[in-house]
């Protein structure tokens, strides 16, 4: 009997030792990994001060067109949505650091992102850049701002345009002031520290509608499109998100959400016939 018990004990210990061999990494795939089918949490990187696409609502929760569409995507796929507020000037660094699974917040599609290897979704919105000034300023065109100070948000396509294709225009300004959020740009304008704000049209329209004494100069200064940025290895994740968006377009959910945002609905590509 003792020999039998000893033999059984040895076999149990050997089996336990064998089971412990090999890889010890049994963790589930991180959100945003290529194996998106097993993803349970999706971290959306947003600019937290970017209405009407992403902003903090009166109830203390993040909302906006992009946030609502992403929530609908997660509901469709059975994922848990987590919102992560990025520093817009560092958004791609934070994406690469796995602080979020995508950047989805009125983000302009730039060739430089594609060249750097980022996976970019199909465009979903047509945008232009505009100048916002005080209503009583007398400024009616960009030419009227020669010798004046213009504010722009760091890390935006507006800043890139003023440093690139619109460098000649920027050269006519006395100075281009960069701020880390567009709200600070508008604070500088309303306080008289700058003469205009260079910003995306939907953001300008949303802000001007809620703040008296400001107007948008009727001049489009740069055409661009919005998309969603993913890491270089996340093509499968991008495909899965885009397929879910198209399912929402087909079942009417996309249009229902878009109807809440009249300032942008006419420029949404998925709603155009």
Buried (B, 14 or more C-beta within 10 A) or exposed (E): EEEEEEEEEEEEEEEEEEEEEEEEEEEEEEBBBEEBEEBEBBBBBBBBBBBBBBBBEEEEEBBBBBBBBBBBBBBBBEBEBEBBBBBBBBBBEBBEEEBBBBBBBBBBBBEEBEEEEBBBBBBBBBBBBBBBBBEEBEBEEBEBBEEBBBBBBBBBBBBBBBEEEBEEBBEEBEEBBBBBBBBBBBBBBBEEEBBBBBBBBBBBBBBBEEEEEBBBBEEEBBEBBBBBBBBEEBEBBBBBBBEBBEBBBEEEBBBEBBEEBEBBBEBBEBBEE
